[in-house]
Amino acid sequence: MRRRDFISLVGSAVVVRPFAARAQQSALPVVGFLSGRSPAESATVVAAFRNGLSETGYAEPQNVTIDFGWAEGRPDRLPELARELVHRPVDVIAAMGESGPAAKAATITVPVVFGSGGDPVQTGLVASLNRPGGNVTGATFLTAALGAKRLGLLRELVPGAEVVALLANPDNCRREVARR
């Protein structure tokens, strides 16, 4: 699944569930979009998110509002931004990347939908992958855990290989090291 397709899927999931229960209200539903990045860094993600919303019939400003919370590369700002989104109020929070724990801590009533490359069980976002529980759900690629599995599979497929090369985006690697 391509990243753009994933963001579209999350966008669709974010909108459909909470709005079905509020169909009789006349005010526009509000989606909170929480990210540790800046708007410039996230332009393609936001475009894919809006595209996912439009594929389910939601478009700004006709029938949905998106309220953004940008930490601008400062993860320490995420808890405050999450609380602000809850107090505005929003109908659902789309928590991008590392913003999931802050969104979860800010509310037990507003639905939180996350997209993550890490293990949401290990980070405390959800109780388990098959039964997340509470008001938090989402999707994960489990990229860290899959790295070892991929290398093991490669070893089985090519047992005589002595050298293995890895191509990676250095920006992603720096972000991962900075989080630790």
Secondary structure in CASP SS format (residue, H / E / C, confidence):
PFRMAT SS
TARGET T0000
AUTHOR 0000-0000-0000
METHOD secondary structure of the structure
MODEL  1
M C 1.00
R C 1.00
R H 1.00
R H 1.00
D H 1.00
F H 1.00
I H 1.00
S H 1.00
L H 1.00
V H 1.00
G H 1.00
S H 1.00
A H 1.00
V H 1.00
V H 1.00
V H 1.00
R H 1.00
P H 1.00
F H 1.00
A H 1.00
A H 1.00
R C 1.00
A C 1.00
Q C 1.00
Q C 1.00
S C 1.00
A C 1.00
L C 1.00
P C 1.00
V E 1.00
V E 1.00
G E 1.00
F E 1.00
L E 1.00
S E 1.00
G C 1.00
R C 1.00
S C 1.00
P C 1.00
A C 1.00
E C 1.00
S C 1.00
A H 1.00
T H 1.00
V H 1.00
V H 1.00
A H 1.00
A H 1.00
F H 1.00
R H 1.00
N H 1.00
G H 1.00
L H 1.00
S H 1.00
E H 1.00
T C 1.00
G C 1.00
Y C 1.00
A C 1.00
E C 1.00
P C 1.00
Q C 1.00
N C 1.00
V C 1.00
T E 1.00
I E 1.00
D E 1.00
F E 1.00
G E 1.00
W E 1.00
A C 1.00
E C 1.00
G C 1.00
R C 1.00
P H 1.00
D H 1.00
R H 1.00
L H 1.00
P H 1.00
E H 1.00
L H 1.00
A H 1.00
R H 1.00
E H 1.00
L H 1.00
V H 1.00
H H 1.00
R C 1.00
P C 1.00
V C 1.00
D C 1.00
V E 1.00
I E 1.00
A E 1.00
A E 1.00
M E 1.00
G H 1.00
E H 1.00
S H 1.00
G H 1.00
P H 1.00
A H 1.00
A H 1.00
K H 1.00
A H 1.00
A H 1.00
T C 1.00
I C 1.00
T C 1.00
V C 1.00
P C 1.00
V E 1.00
V E 1.00
F E 1.00
G E 1.00
S E 1.00
G C 1.00
G C 1.00
D C 1.00
P C 1.00
V C 1.00
Q C 1.00
T C 1.00
G C 1.00
L C 1.00
V C 1.00
A C 1.00
S C 1.00
L C 1.00
N C 1.00
R C 1.00
P C 1.00
G C 1.00
G C 1.00
N C 1.00
V E 1.00
T E 1.00
G E 1.00
A E 1.00
T E 1.00
F C 1.00
L C 1.00
T H 1.00
A H 1.00
A H 1.00
L H 1.00
G H 1.00
A H 1.00
K H 1.00
R H 1.00
L H 1.00
G H 1.00
L H 1.00
L H 1.00
R H 1.00
E H 1.00
L H 1.00
V C 1.00
P C 1.00
G C 1.00
A C 1.00
E C 1.00
V C 1.00
V C 1.00
A C 1.00
L C 1.00
L C 1.00
A C 1.00
N C 1.00
P H 1.00
D H 1.00
N H 1.00
C H 1.00
R H 1.00
R H 1.00
E H 1.00
V H 1.00
A H 1.00
R H 1.00
R C 1.00
END
